[in-house]
Amino acid sequence: MCVGRGGGMQVAKHARKDDCWCVIHGQVLDVTSFLGEHPGGEDVILAHAGQDASAAFDAARHPSSVGELLRRYTVAPLAASDASK
């Protein structure tokens, strides 16, 4: 998966606790600094590190403030060529 405006950076390369990105609804998020704050624990996010986490995100209950968190951690939209994968 490549980031749309990120010069071809690949999301899959960011799949570690110290460098954790995921994709939620076509937006690439750098959630590295959020891992320790996640109410469900960091393992919930790390299980989807470097991947599309949209289905898992949708299956979980989130507070109404989650939209602001998503915007805060957004890096860029997923490249259109990868959105269908």
All heavy atoms as a GROMACS GRO file, in nm:
protein
  620
    1MET      N    1   0.084  -0.119   0.000
    1MET     CA    2   0.000   0.000   0.000
    1MET      C    3   0.088   0.124   0.000
    1MET      O    4   0.182   0.132   0.077
    1MET     CB    5  -0.086   0.003   0.126
    1MET     CG    6  -0.190  -0.102   0.134
    1MET     SD    7  -0.287  -0.076   0.283
    1MET     CE    8  -0.354  -0.236   0.300
    2CYS      N    9   0.055   0.218  -0.082
    2CYS     CA   10   0.131   0.341  -0.088
    2CYS      C   11   0.046   0.459  -0.044
    2CYS      O   12  -0.074   0.461  -0.064
    2CYS     CB   13   0.180   0.366  -0.230
    2CYS     SG   14   0.298   0.244  -0.288
    3VAL      N   15   0.111   0.556   0.014
    3VAL     CA   16   0.045   0.678   0.057
    3VAL      C   17   0.032   0.772  -0.061
    3VAL      O   18   0.127   0.792  -0.135
    3VAL     CB   19   0.126   0.745   0.170
    3VAL    CG1   20   0.063   0.875   0.212
    3VAL    CG2   21   0.139   0.651   0.288
    4GLY      N   22  -0.087   0.829  -0.078
    4GLY     CA   23  -0.116   0.915  -0.191
    4GLY      C   24  -0.021   1.031  -0.208
    4GLY      O   25   0.037   1.051  -0.312
    5ARG      N   26  -0.006   1.114  -0.108
    5ARG     CA   27   0.080   1.231  -0.120
    5ARG      C   28   0.212   1.214  -0.047
    5ARG      O   29   0.281   1.309  -0.020
    5ARG     CB   30   0.007   1.353  -0.062
    5ARG     CG   31  -0.107   1.399  -0.149
    5ARG     CD   32  -0.175   1.516  -0.085
    5ARG     NE   33  -0.266   1.463   0.015
    5ARG     CZ   34  -0.315   1.533   0.116
    5ARG    NH1   35  -0.281   1.656   0.134
    5ARG    NH2   36  -0.398   1.478   0.202
    6GLY      N   37   0.246   1.091  -0.016
    6GLY     CA   38   0.364   1.066   0.066
    6GLY      C   39   0.485   1.023  -0.012
    6GLY      O   40   0.574   0.962   0.044
    7GLY      N   41   0.493   1.052  -0.139
    7GLY     CA   42   0.611   1.019  -0.217
    7GLY      C   43   0.633   0.870  -0.230
    7GLY      O   44   0.746   0.824  -0.240
    8GLY      N   45   0.527   0.791  -0.231
    8GLY     CA   46   0.541   0.648  -0.251
    8GLY      C   47   0.576   0.568  -0.126
    8GLY      O   48   0.613   0.452  -0.135
    9MET      N   49   0.567   0.630  -0.009
    9MET     CA   50   0.595   0.555   0.114
    9MET      C   51   0.497   0.439   0.127
    9MET      O   52   0.381   0.450   0.093
    9MET     CB   53   0.580   0.647   0.235
    9MET     CG   54   0.686   0.754   0.243
    9MET     SD   55   0.670   0.854   0.390
    9MET     CE   56   0.522   0.947   0.354
   10GLN      N   57   0.543   0.330   0.178
   10GLN     CA   58   0.458   0.213   0.191
   10GLN      C   59   0.413   0.194   0.336
   10GLN      O   60   0.495   0.191   0.427
   10GLN     CB   61   0.531   0.090   0.141
   10GLN     CG   62   0.558   0.096  -0.007
   10GLN     CD   63   0.616  -0.034  -0.057
   10GLN    OE1   64   0.627  -0.131   0.015
   10GLN    NE2   65   0.652  -0.034  -0.184
   11VAL      N   66   0.283   0.179   0.352
   11VAL     CA   67   0.224   0.160   0.484
   11VAL      C   68   0.278   0.033   0.550
   11VAL      O   69   0.307   0.030   0.669
   11VAL     CB   70   0.070   0.156   0.476
   11VAL    CG1   71   0.008   0.124   0.610
   11VAL    CG2   72   0.016   0.288   0.422
   12ALA      N   73   0.292  -0.073   0.473
   12ALA     CA   74   0.336  -0.201   0.528
   12ALA      C   75   0.472  -0.194   0.596
   12ALA      O   76   0.503  -0.276   0.683
   12ALA     CB   77   0.338  -0.307   0.418
   13LYS      N   78   0.554  -0.097   0.561
   13LYS     CA   79   0.686  -0.082   0.623
   13LYS      C   80   0.676  -0.026   0.765
   13LYS      O   81   0.773  -0.028   0.839
   13LYS     CB   82   0.774   0.010   0.540
   13LYS     CG   83   0.815  -0.048   0.407
   13LYS     CD   84   0.904   0.048   0.333
   13LYS     CE   85   0.947  -0.009   0.199
   13LYS     NZ   86   1.033   0.084   0.126
   14HIS      N   87   0.559   0.022   0.801
   14HIS     CA   88   0.538   0.086   0.932
   14HIS      C   89   0.454  -0.006   1.020
   14HIS      O   90   0.342   0.025   1.056
   14HIS     CB   91   0.469   0.221   0.914
   14HIS     CG   92   0.546   0.314   0.826
   14HIS    ND1   93   0.643   0.398   0.874
   14HIS    CD2   94   0.541   0.335   0.692
   14HIS    CE1   95   0.694   0.468   0.774
   14HIS    NE2   96   0.634   0.430   0.662
   15ALA      N   97   0.509  -0.120   1.054
   15ALA     CA   98   0.433  -0.224   1.124
   15ALA      C   99   0.502  -0.267   1.253
   15ALA      O  100   0.506  -0.384   1.286
   15ALA     CB  101   0.411  -0.343   1.031
   16ARG      N  102   0.558  -0.168   1.324
   16ARG     CA  103   0.628  -0.198   1.449
   16ARG      C  104   0.576  -0.107   1.560
   16ARG      O  105   0.517  -0.002   1.534
   16ARG     CB  106   0.778  -0.175   1.433
   16ARG     CG  107   0.843  -0.260   1.326
   16ARG     CD  108   0.995  -0.239   1.323
   16ARG     NE  109   1.037  -0.101   1.343
   16ARG     CZ  110   1.060  -0.013   1.244
   16ARG    NH1  111   1.042  -0.049   1.118
   16ARG    NH2  112   1.100   0.110   1.272
   17LYS      N  113   0.603  -0.145   1.681
   17LYS     CA  114   0.559  -0.065   1.796
   17LYS      C  115   0.619   0.075   1.792
   17LYS      O  116   0.555   0.172   1.832
   17LYS     CB  117   0.597  -0.137   1.925
   17LYS     CG  118   0.546  -0.069   2.049
   17LYS     CD  119   0.576  -0.151   2.172
   17LYS     CE  120   0.525  -0.080   2.296
   17LYS     NZ  121   0.543  -0.162   2.416
   18ASP      N  122   0.741   0.087   1.744
   18ASP     CA  123   0.806   0.218   1.740
   18ASP      C  124   0.782   0.292   1.608
   18ASP      O  125   0.836   0.401   1.588
   18ASP     CB  126   0.956   0.204   1.767
   18ASP     CG  127   1.029   0.126   1.659
   18ASP    OD1  128   0.965   0.046   1.587
   18ASP    OD2  129   1.151   0.146   1.644
   19ASP      N  130   0.702   0.235   1.521
   19ASP     CA  131   0.670   0.296   1.391
   19ASP      C  132   0.544   0.227   1.338
   19ASP      O  133   0.551   0.133   1.262
   19ASP     CB  134   0.787   0.277   1.295
   19ASP     CG  135   0.764   0.342   1.160
   19ASP    OD1  136   0.680   0.433   1.150
   19ASP    OD2  137   0.832   0.301   1.063
   20CYS      N  138   0.429   0.275   1.382
   20CYS     CA  139   0.304   0.204   1.358
   20CYS      C  140   0.205   0.289   1.278
   20CYS      O  141   0.154   0.390   1.328
   20CYS     CB  142   0.243   0.166   1.493
   20CYS     SG  143   0.092   0.070   1.479
   21TRP      N  144   0.179   0.244   1.156
   21TRP     CA  145   0.079   0.308   1.071
   21TRP      C  146  -0.029   0.206   1.040
   21TRP      O  147  -0.005   0.085   1.040
   21TRP     CB  148   0.140   0.353   0.939
   21TRP     CG  149   0.236   0.468   0.947
   21TRP    CD1  150   0.298   0.518   1.057
   21TRP    CD2  151   0.280   0.547   0.838
   21TRP    NE1  152   0.380   0.622   1.023
   21TRP    CE2  153   0.370   0.642   0.889
   21TRP    CE3  154   0.255   0.545   0.702
   21TRP    CZ2  155   0.433   0.736   0.807
   21TRP    CZ3  156   0.318   0.638   0.621
   21TRP    CH2  157   0.406   0.733   0.673
   22CYS      N  158  -0.148   0.255   1.013
   22CYS     CA  159  -0.256   0.169   0.964
   22CYS      C  160  -0.346   0.252   0.874
   22CYS      O  161  -0.335   0.375   0.869
   22CYS     CB  162  -0.333   0.104   1.078
   22CYS     SG  163  -0.414   0.217   1.188
   23VAL      N  164  -0.434   0.185   0.805
   23VAL     CA  165  -0.528   0.251   0.715
   23VAL      C  166  -0.668   0.232   0.770
   23VAL      O  167  -0.706   0.120   0.806
   23VAL     CB  168  -0.520   0.192   0.572
   23VAL    CG1  169  -0.624   0.255   0.481
   23VAL    CG2  170  -0.380   0.209   0.516
   24ILE      N  171  -0.743   0.342   0.781
   24ILE     CA  172  -0.882   0.336   0.822
   24ILE      C  173  -0.963   0.418   0.722
   24ILE      O  174  -0.941   0.538   0.708
   24ILE     CB  175  -0.903   0.388   0.965
   24ILE    CG1  176  -0.827   0.300   1.064
   24ILE    CG2  177  -1.052   0.391   1.000
   24ILE    CD1  178  -0.833   0.345   1.208
   25HIS      N  179  -1.050   0.350   0.653
   25HIS     CA  180  -1.139   0.412   0.554
   25HIS      C  181  -1.063   0.502   0.456
   25HIS      O  182  -1.100   0.616   0.431
   25HIS     CB  183  -1.250   0.490   0.622
   25HIS     CG  184  -1.338   0.401   0.704
   25HIS    ND1  185  -1.413   0.300   0.649
   25HIS    CD2  186  -1.359   0.396   0.838
   25HIS    CE1  187  -1.478   0.237   0.745
   25HIS    NE2  188  -1.446   0.292   0.861
   26GLY      N  189  -0.955   0.446   0.402
   26GLY     CA  190  -0.881   0.515   0.298
   26GLY      C  191  -0.786   0.623   0.345
   26GLY      O  192  -0.722   0.689   0.264
   27GLN      N  193  -0.772   0.639   0.477
   27GLN     CA  194  -0.679   0.738   0.532
   27GLN      C  195  -0.565   0.665   0.603
   27GLN      O  196  -0.589   0.574   0.683
   27GLN     CB  197  -0.750   0.830   0.632
   27GLN     CG  198  -0.860   0.913   0.570
   27GLN     CD  199  -0.807   1.007   0.463
   27GLN    OE1  200  -0.710   1.080   0.484
   27GLN    NE2  201  -0.871   1.007   0.348
   28VAL      N  202  -0.444   0.704   0.574
   28VAL     CA  203  -0.327   0.646   0.638
   28VAL      C  204  -0.303   0.721   0.768
   28VAL      O  205  -0.294   0.844   0.769
   28VAL     CB  206  -0.203   0.655   0.547
   28VAL    CG1  207  -0.081   0.598   0.617
   28VAL    CG2  208  -0.229   0.582   0.416
   29LEU      N  209  -0.292   0.646   0.877
   29LEU     CA  210  -0.273   0.705   1.009
   29LEU      C  211  -0.140   0.660   1.069
   29LEU      O  212  -0.106   0.542   1.063
   29LEU     CB  213  -0.386   0.661   1.103
   29LEU     CG  214  -0.527   0.687   1.054
   29LEU    CD1  215  -0.626   0.607   1.135
   29LEU    CD2  216  -0.558   0.834   1.064
   30ASP      N  217  -0.068   0.755   1.128
   30ASP     CA  218   0.051   0.722   1.206
   30ASP      C  219   0.006   0.722   1.352
   30ASP      O  220  -0.010   0.828   1.413
   30ASP     CB  221   0.161   0.824   1.184
   30ASP     CG  222   0.286   0.796   1.267
   30ASP    OD1  223   0.281   0.708   1.356
   30ASP    OD2  224   0.388   0.863   1.244
   31VAL      N  225  -0.018   0.605   1.407
   31VAL     CA  226  -0.072   0.592   1.542
   31VAL      C  227   0.035   0.554   1.645
   31VAL      O  228   0.002   0.515   1.757
   31VAL     CB  229  -0.189   0.492   1.545
   31VAL    CG1  230  -0.308   0.546   1.466
   31VAL    CG2  231  -0.147   0.356   1.491
   32THR      N  232   0.160   0.569   1.609
   32THR     CA  233   0.270   0.531   1.697
   32THR      C  234   0.256   0.595   1.835
   32THR      O  235   0.265   0.526   1.937
   32THR     CB  236   0.406   0.572   1.635
   32THR    OG1  237   0.413   0.522   1.502
   32THR    CG2  238   0.522   0.519   1.717
   33SER      N  239   0.234   0.724   1.839
   33SER     CA  240   0.227   0.794   1.968
   33SER      C  241   0.095   0.769   2.042
   33SER      O  242   0.083   0.803   2.159
   33SER     CB  243   0.249   0.945   1.948
   33SER     OG  244   0.145   0.999   1.869
   34PHE      N  245  -0.002   0.708   1.976
   34PHE     CA  246  -0.132   0.680   2.037
   34PHE      C  247  -0.139   0.541   2.101
   34PHE      O  248  -0.228   0.513   2.180
   34PHE     CB  249  -0.243   0.696   1.932
   34PHE     CG  250  -0.381   0.670   1.984
   34PHE    CD1  251  -0.439   0.755   2.076
   34PHE    CD2  252  -0.452   0.560   1.941
   34PHE    CE1  253  -0.567   0.732   2.125
   34PHE    CE2  254  -0.581   0.534   1.989
   34PHE     CZ  255  -0.638   0.621   2.081
   35LEU      N  256  -0.045   0.455   2.069
   35LEU     CA  257  -0.051   0.316   2.115
   35LEU      C  258  -0.074   0.306   2.266
   35LEU      O  259  -0.160   0.231   2.310
   35LEU     CB  260   0.077   0.241   2.076
   35LEU     CG  261   0.096   0.213   1.928
   35LEU    CD1  262   0.233   0.151   1.903
   35LEU    CD2  263  -0.014   0.125   1.874
   36GLY      N  264   0.002   0.379   2.343
   36GLY     CA  265  -0.009   0.372   2.488
   36GLY      C  266  -0.136   0.434   2.543
   36GLY      O  267  -0.173   0.408   2.658
   37GLU      N  268  -0.204   0.514   2.463
   37GLU     CA  269  -0.327   0.580   2.506
   37GLU      C  270  -0.453   0.504   2.468
   37GLU      O  271  -0.560   0.533   2.519
   37GLU     CB  272  -0.334   0.719   2.442
   37GLU     CG  273  -0.221   0.811   2.480
   37GLU     CD  274  -0.226   0.941   2.402
   37GLU    OE1  275  -0.337   0.989   2.372
   37GLU    OE2  276  -0.118   0.993   2.370
   38HIS      N  277  -0.441   0.408   2.378
   38HIS     CA  278  -0.560   0.337   2.330
   38HIS      C  279  -0.629   0.263   2.445
   38HIS      O  280  -0.566   0.182   2.513
   38HIS     CB  281  -0.522   0.240   2.219
   38HIS     CG  282  -0.641   0.180   2.151
   38HIS    ND1  283  -0.693   0.059   2.190
   38HIS    CD2  284  -0.718   0.225   2.049
   38HIS    CE1  285  -0.798   0.031   2.114
   38HIS    NE2  286  -0.815   0.131   2.027
   39PRO      N  287  -0.756   0.291   2.469
   39PRO     CA  288  -0.827   0.229   2.582
   39PRO      C  289  -0.831   0.077   2.577
   39PRO      O  290  -0.836   0.011   2.681
   39PRO     CB  291  -0.969   0.287   2.572
   39PRO     CG  292  -0.956   0.410   2.491
   39PRO     CD  293  -0.840   0.387   2.399
   40GLY      N  294  -0.827   0.020   2.458
   40GLY     CA  295  -0.831  -0.126   2.444
   40GLY      C  296  -0.694  -0.190   2.450
   40GLY      O  297  -0.681  -0.311   2.438
   41GLY      N  298  -0.591  -0.107   2.466
   41GLY     CA  299  -0.454  -0.157   2.472
   41GLY      C  300  -0.385  -0.149   2.337
   41GLY      O  301  -0.449  -0.151   2.232
   42GLU      N  302  -0.256  -0.142   2.341
   42GLU     CA  303  -0.179  -0.126   2.217
   42GLU      C  304  -0.185  -0.249   2.128
   42GLU      O  305  -0.174  -0.238   2.006
   42GLU     CB  306  -0.034  -0.089   2.248
   42GLU     CG  307   0.042  -0.192   2.325
   42GLU     CD  308   0.181  -0.146   2.366
   42GLU    OE1  309   0.203  -0.026   2.386
   42GLU    OE2  310   0.268  -0.233   2.375
   43ASP      N  311  -0.205  -0.366   2.186
   43ASP     CA  312  -0.209  -0.489   2.105
   43ASP      C  313  -0.322  -0.488   2.003
   43ASP      O  314  -0.310  -0.547   1.896
   43ASP     CB  315  -0.220  -0.613   2.194
   43ASP     CG  316  -0.093  -0.640   2.272
   43ASP    OD1  317   0.013  -0.587   2.234
   43ASP    OD2  318  -0.101  -0.713   2.372
   44VAL      N  319  -0.431  -0.420   2.037
   44VAL     CA  320  -0.545  -0.411   1.945
   44VAL      C  321  -0.502  -0.341   1.817
   44VAL      O  322  -0.537  -0.384   1.707
   44VAL     CB  323  -0.662  -0.333   2.012
   44VAL    CG1  324  -0.773  -0.308   1.914
   44VAL    CG2  325  -0.712  -0.408   2.134
   45ILE      N  326  -0.424  -0.236   1.830
   45ILE     CA  327  -0.376  -0.162   1.712
   45ILE      C  328  -0.262  -0.237   1.645
   45ILE      O  329  -0.258  -0.249   1.522
   45ILE     CB  330  -0.332  -0.020   1.751
   45ILE    CG1  331  -0.452   0.060   1.803
   45ILE    CG2  332  -0.268   0.051   1.632
   45ILE    CD1  333  -0.418   0.198   1.854
   46LEU      N  334  -0.170  -0.287   1.723
   46LEU     CA  335  -0.054  -0.356   1.666
   46LEU      C  336  -0.094  -0.478   1.583
   46LEU      O  337  -0.023  -0.514   1.489
   46LEU     CB  338   0.044  -0.396   1.776
   46LEU     CG  339   0.120  -0.280   1.839
   46LEU    CD1  340   0.196  -0.327   1.963
   46LEU    CD2  341   0.212  -0.214   1.739
   47ALA      N  342  -0.206  -0.537   1.613
   47ALA     CA  343  -0.254  -0.652   1.534
   47ALA      C  344  -0.285  -0.612   1.390
   47ALA      O  345  -0.289  -0.696   1.301
   47ALA     CB  346  -0.379  -0.712   1.599
   48HIS      N  347  -0.303  -0.482   1.366
   48HIS     CA  348  -0.336  -0.432   1.232
   48HIS      C  349  -0.230  -0.336   1.179
   48HIS      O  350  -0.254  -0.266   1.080
   48HIS     CB  351  -0.472  -0.364   1.236
   48HIS     CG  352  -0.580  -0.454   1.286
   48HIS    ND1  353  -0.634  -0.555   1.209
   48HIS    CD2  354  -0.639  -0.463   1.407
   48HIS    CE1  355  -0.723  -0.621   1.281
   48HIS    NE2  356  -0.728  -0.568   1.401
   49ALA      N  357  -0.116  -0.331   1.243
   49ALA     CA  358  -0.009  -0.240   1.203
   49ALA      C  359   0.035  -0.269   1.060
   49ALA      O  360   0.052  -0.384   1.022
   49ALA     CB  361   0.109  -0.253   1.297
   50GLY      N  362   0.048  -0.164   0.980
   50GLY     CA  363   0.091  -0.178   0.842
   50GLY      C  364  -0.016  -0.231   0.749
   50GLY      O  365   0.013  -0.267   0.636
   51GLN      N  366  -0.142  -0.233   0.796
   51GLN     CA  367  -0.251  -0.293   0.719
   51GLN      C  368  -0.375  -0.203   0.721
   51GLN      O  369  -0.380  -0.105   0.793
   51GLN     CB  370  -0.293  -0.425   0.782
   51GLN     CG  371  -0.183  -0.525   0.801
   51GLN     CD  372  -0.233  -0.642   0.882
   51GLN    OE1  373  -0.338  -0.698   0.854
   51GLN    NE2  374  -0.159  -0.680   0.985
   52ASP      N  375  -0.475  -0.246   0.646
   52ASP     CA  376  -0.605  -0.181   0.651
   52ASP      C  377  -0.678  -0.231   0.774
   52ASP      O  378  -0.704  -0.350   0.788
   52ASP     CB  379  -0.686  -0.212   0.525
   52ASP     CG  380  -0.813  -0.129   0.515
   52ASP    OD1  381  -0.875  -0.099   0.620
   52ASP    OD2  382  -0.852  -0.094   0.404
   53ALA      N  383  -0.709  -0.141   0.864
   53ALA     CA  384  -0.776  -0.176   0.990
   53ALA      C  385  -0.922  -0.134   0.991
   53ALA      O  386  -0.986  -0.132   1.096
   53ALA     CB  387  -0.702  -0.110   1.106
   54SER      N  388  -0.978  -0.100   0.876
   54SER     CA  389  -1.114  -0.047   0.868
   54SER      C  390  -1.218  -0.141   0.928
   54SER      O  391  -1.304  -0.098   1.005
   54SER     CB  392  -1.152  -0.016   0.723
   54SER     OG  393  -1.066   0.082   0.670
   55ALA      N  394  -1.213  -0.268   0.896
   55ALA     CA  395  -1.313  -0.363   0.946
   55ALA      C  396  -1.306  -0.375   1.097
   55ALA      O  397  -1.409  -0.374   1.166
   55ALA     CB  398  -1.296  -0.499   0.879
   56ALA      N  399  -1.186  -0.385   1.151
   56ALA     CA  400  -1.170  -0.394   1.297
   56ALA      C  401  -1.214  -0.265   1.364
   56ALA      O  402  -1.277  -0.268   1.470
   56ALA     CB  403  -1.024  -0.425   1.332
   57PHE      N  404  -1.182  -0.153   1.303
   57PHE     CA  405  -1.223  -0.023   1.356
   57PHE      C  406  -1.375  -0.014   1.361
   57PHE      O  407  -1.433   0.027   1.461
   57PHE     CB  408  -1.165   0.089   1.269
   57PHE     CG  409  -1.204   0.226   1.315
   57PHE    CD1  410  -1.134   0.291   1.415
   57PHE    CD2  411  -1.312   0.292   1.257
   57PHE    CE1  412  -1.171   0.418   1.456
   57PHE    CE2  413  -1.350   0.418   1.298
   57PHE     CZ  414  -1.279   0.481   1.399
   58ASP      N  415  -1.440  -0.054   1.254
   58ASP     CA  416  -1.587  -0.048   1.247
   58ASP      C  417  -1.654  -0.143   1.346
   58ASP      O  418  -1.764  -0.115   1.394
   58ASP     CB  419  -1.636  -0.079   1.106
   58ASP     CG  420  -1.603   0.032   1.008
   58ASP    OD1  421  -1.570   0.145   1.051
   58ASP    OD2  422  -1.611   0.005   0.887
   59ALA      N  423  -1.589  -0.254   1.377
   59ALA     CA  424  -1.646  -0.352   1.468
   59ALA      C  425  -1.638  -0.308   1.614
   59ALA      O  426  -1.710  -0.361   1.698
   59ALA     CB  427  -1.576  -0.486   1.450
   60ALA      N  428  -1.551  -0.213   1.644
   60ALA     CA  429  -1.533  -0.167   1.782
   60ALA      C  430  -1.624  -0.049   1.812
   60ALA      O  431  -1.665   0.024   1.723
   60ALA     CB  432  -1.387  -0.128   1.803
   61ARG      N  433  -1.652  -0.032   1.939
   61ARG     CA  434  -1.730   0.084   1.983
   61ARG      C  435  -1.631   0.197   2.013
   61ARG      O  436  -1.531   0.177   2.081
   61ARG     CB  437  -1.808   0.051   2.109
   61ARG     CG  438  -1.907  -0.060   2.085
   61ARG     CD  439  -1.990  -0.080   2.207
   61ARG     NE  440  -2.128  -0.061   2.163
   61ARG     CZ  441  -2.229  -0.044   2.244
   61ARG    NH1  442  -2.210  -0.041   2.373
   61ARG    NH2  443  -2.350  -0.029   2.196
   62HIS      N  444  -1.662   0.315   1.960
   62HIS     CA  445  -1.574   0.430   1.980
   62HIS      C  446  -1.655   0.549   2.031
   62HIS      O  447  -1.772   0.564   1.996
   62HIS     CB  448  -1.506   0.469   1.847
   62HIS     CG  449  -1.409   0.368   1.801
   62HIS    ND1  450  -1.440   0.275   1.704
   62HIS    CD2  451  -1.283   0.342   1.837
   62HIS    CE1  452  -1.336   0.198   1.682
   62HIS    NE2  453  -1.239   0.236   1.763
   63PRO      N  454  -1.591   0.636   2.108
   63PRO     CA  455  -1.660   0.757   2.154
   63PRO      C  456  -1.680   0.854   2.037
   63PRO      O  457  -1.614   0.842   1.932
   63PRO     CB  458  -1.564   0.815   2.258
   63PRO     CG  459  -1.430   0.764   2.219
   63PRO     CD  460  -1.455   0.628   2.159
   64SER      N  461  -1.767   0.949   2.055
   64SER     CA  462  -1.795   1.046   1.948
   64SER      C  463  -1.672   1.128   1.912
   64SER      O  464  -1.661   1.181   1.802
   64SER     CB  465  -1.910   1.138   1.988
   64SER     OG  466  -1.878   1.206   2.108
   65SER      N  467  -1.576   1.137   2.002
   65SER     CA  468  -1.455   1.216   1.977
   65SER      C  469  -1.354   1.144   1.887
   65SER      O  470  -1.250   1.201   1.855
   65SER     CB  471  -1.388   1.251   2.110
   65SER     OG  472  -1.354   1.133   2.179
   66VAL      N  473  -1.384   1.023   1.844
   66VAL     CA  474  -1.288   0.946   1.764
   66VAL      C  475  -1.255   1.015   1.632
   66VAL      O  476  -1.144   1.003   1.582
   66VAL     CB  477  -1.335   0.801   1.742
   66VAL    CG1  478  -1.446   0.794   1.639
   66VAL    CG2  479  -1.219   0.713   1.701
   67GLY      N  480  -1.349   1.090   1.576
   67GLY     CA  481  -1.322   1.161   1.451
   67GLY      C  482  -1.207   1.258   1.463
   67GLY      O  483  -1.123   1.268   1.372
   68GLU      N  484  -1.198   1.328   1.574
   68GLU     CA  485  -1.088   1.422   1.597
   68GLU      C  486  -0.955   1.346   1.608
   68GLU      O  487  -0.853   1.392   1.557
   68GLU     CB  488  -1.112   1.504   1.724
   68GLU     CG  489  -0.996   1.593   1.763
   68GLU     CD  490  -0.951   1.689   1.654
   68GLU    OE1  491  -1.035   1.738   1.577
   68GLU    OE2  492  -0.829   1.716   1.644
   69LEU      N  493  -0.956   1.233   1.674
   69LEU     CA  494  -0.834   1.152   1.684
   69LEU      C  495  -0.788   1.105   1.547
   69LEU      O  496  -0.669   1.109   1.516
   69LEU     CB  497  -0.856   1.032   1.775
   69LEU     CG  498  -0.859   1.060   1.924
   69LEU    CD1  499  -0.900   0.935   2.002
   69LEU    CD2  500  -0.725   1.111   1.973
   70LEU      N  501  -0.882   1.061   1.465
   70LEU     CA  502  -0.846   1.017   1.330
   70LEU      C  503  -0.781   1.130   1.252
   70LEU      O  504  -0.679   1.110   1.185
   70LEU     CB  505  -0.969   0.964   1.256
   70LEU     CG  506  -1.031   0.836   1.311
   70LEU    CD1  507  -1.157   0.801   1.234
   70LEU    CD2  508  -0.932   0.722   1.307
   71ARG      N  509  -0.838   1.248   1.260
   71ARG     CA  510  -0.780   1.363   1.189
   71ARG      C  511  -0.641   1.397   1.242
   71ARG      O  512  -0.550   1.429   1.166
   71ARG     CB  513  -0.872   1.484   1.199
   71ARG     CG  514  -0.995   1.473   1.110
   71ARG     CD  515  -1.078   1.600   1.110
   71ARG     NE  516  -1.146   1.623   1.236
   71ARG     CZ  517  -1.258   1.563   1.276
   71ARG    NH1  518  -1.317   1.477   1.196
   71ARG    NH2  519  -1.313   1.590   1.392
   72ARG      N  520  -0.623   1.388   1.372
   72ARG     CA  521  -0.495   1.423   1.433
   72ARG      C  522  -0.382   1.331   1.386
   72ARG      O  523  -0.268   1.375   1.370
   72ARG     CB  524  -0.506   1.414   1.586
   72ARG     CG  525  -0.379   1.458   1.656
   72ARG     CD  526  -0.387   1.445   1.807
   72ARG     NE  527  -0.511   1.495   1.862
   72ARG     CZ  528  -0.557   1.463   1.982
   72ARG    NH1  529  -0.488   1.381   2.059
   72ARG    NH2  530  -0.671   1.511   2.025
   73TYR      N  531  -0.412   1.204   1.365
   73TYR     CA  532  -0.308   1.108   1.330
   73TYR      C  533  -0.300   1.077   1.180
   73TYR      O  534  -0.217   0.996   1.138
   73TYR     CB  535  -0.328   0.979   1.409
   73TYR     CG  536  -0.310   1.002   1.558
   73TYR    CD1  537  -0.419   1.003   1.644
   73TYR    CD2  538  -0.184   1.027   1.610
   73TYR    CE1  539  -0.402   1.027   1.780
   73TYR    CE2  540  -0.166   1.051   1.746
   73TYR     CZ  541  -0.276   1.051   1.830
   73TYR     OH  542  -0.259   1.075   1.964
   74THR      N  543  -0.380   1.144   1.098
   74THR     CA  544  -0.379   1.120   0.954
   74THR      C  545  -0.250   1.171   0.890
   74THR      O  546  -0.209   1.284   0.913
   74THR     CB  547  -0.501   1.185   0.887
   74THR    OG1  548  -0.619   1.123   0.937
   74THR    CG2  549  -0.497   1.168   0.736
   75VAL      N  550  -0.188   1.086   0.812
   75VAL     CA  551  -0.068   1.120   0.737
   75VAL      C  552  -0.109   1.169   0.597
   75VAL      O  553  -0.065   1.273   0.552
   75VAL     CB  554   0.027   0.998   0.725
   75VAL    CG1  555   0.144   1.027   0.634
   75VAL    CG2  556   0.073   0.954   0.862
   76ALA      N  557  -0.192   1.090   0.530
   76ALA     CA  558  -0.233   1.120   0.392
   76ALA      C  559  -0.341   1.019   0.351
   76ALA      O  560  -0.355   0.915   0.415
   76ALA     CB  561  -0.114   1.110   0.297
   77PRO      N  562  -0.411   1.049   0.242
   77PRO     CA  563  -0.503   0.947   0.191
   77PRO      C  564  -0.424   0.833   0.127
   77PRO      O  565  -0.312   0.852   0.081
   77PRO     CB  566  -0.584   1.022   0.086
   77PRO     CG  567  -0.507   1.145   0.054
   77PRO     CD  568  -0.416   1.173   0.168
   78LEU      N  569  -0.484   0.716   0.127
   78LEU     CA  570  -0.424   0.601   0.060
   78LEU      C  571  -0.425   0.630  -0.090
   78LEU      O  572  -0.521   0.685  -0.142
   78LEU     CB  573  -0.505   0.476   0.092
   78LEU     CG  574  -0.449   0.342   0.048
   78LEU    CD1  575  -0.319   0.313   0.122
   78LEU    CD2  576  -0.551   0.234   0.075
   79ALA      N  577  -0.320   0.591  -0.159
   79ALA     CA  578  -0.315   0.610  -0.304
   79ALA      C  579  -0.434   0.539  -0.369
   79ALA      O  580  -0.469   0.429  -0.331
   79ALA     CB  581  -0.184   0.556  -0.360
   80ALA      N  582  -0.492   0.603  -0.466
   80ALA     CA  583  -0.612   0.548  -0.533
   80ALA      C  584  -0.586   0.409  -0.589
   80ALA      O  585  -0.672   0.322  -0.586
   80ALA     CB  586  -0.656   0.642  -0.644
   81SER      N  587  -0.466   0.383  -0.636
   81SER     CA  588  -0.435   0.252  -0.694
   81SER      C  589  -0.435   0.141  -0.588
   81SER      O  590  -0.452   0.025  -0.621
   81SER     CB  591  -0.298   0.255  -0.762
   81SER     OG  592  -0.198   0.285  -0.667
   82ASP      N  593  -0.419   0.177  -0.462
   82ASP     CA  594  -0.417   0.079  -0.355
   82ASP      C  595  -0.551   0.067  -0.282
   82ASP      O  596  -0.572  -0.027  -0.208
   82ASP     CB  597  -0.310   0.113  -0.251
   82ASP     CG  598  -0.172   0.089  -0.305
   82ASP    OD1  599  -0.152  -0.011  -0.375
   82ASP    OD2  600  -0.084   0.171  -0.276
   83ALA      N  601  -0.639   0.161  -0.303
   83ALA     CA  602  -0.764   0.164  -0.228
   83ALA      C  603  -0.851   0.043  -0.256
   83ALA      O  604  -0.927   0.000  -0.171
   83ALA     CB  605  -0.840   0.292  -0.260
   84SER      N  606  -0.840  -0.015  -0.372
   84SER     CA  607  -0.924  -0.130  -0.407
   84SER      C  608  -0.862  -0.263  -0.365
   84SER      O  609  -0.922  -0.366  -0.383
   84SER     CB  610  -0.951  -0.132  -0.557
   84SER     OG  611  -0.830  -0.144  -0.627
   85LYS      N  612  -0.741  -0.262  -0.310
   85LYS     CA  613  -0.672  -0.386  -0.271
   85LYS      C  614  -0.716  -0.432  -0.134
   85LYS      O  615  -0.757  -0.360  -0.052
   85LYS     CB  616  -0.522  -0.365  -0.273
   85LYS     CG  617  -0.471  -0.343  -0.414
   85LYS     CD  618  -0.323  -0.325  -0.414
   85LYS     CE  619  -0.275  -0.296  -0.555
   85LYS     NZ  620  -0.136  -0.267  -0.562
   0.00000   0.00000   0.00000
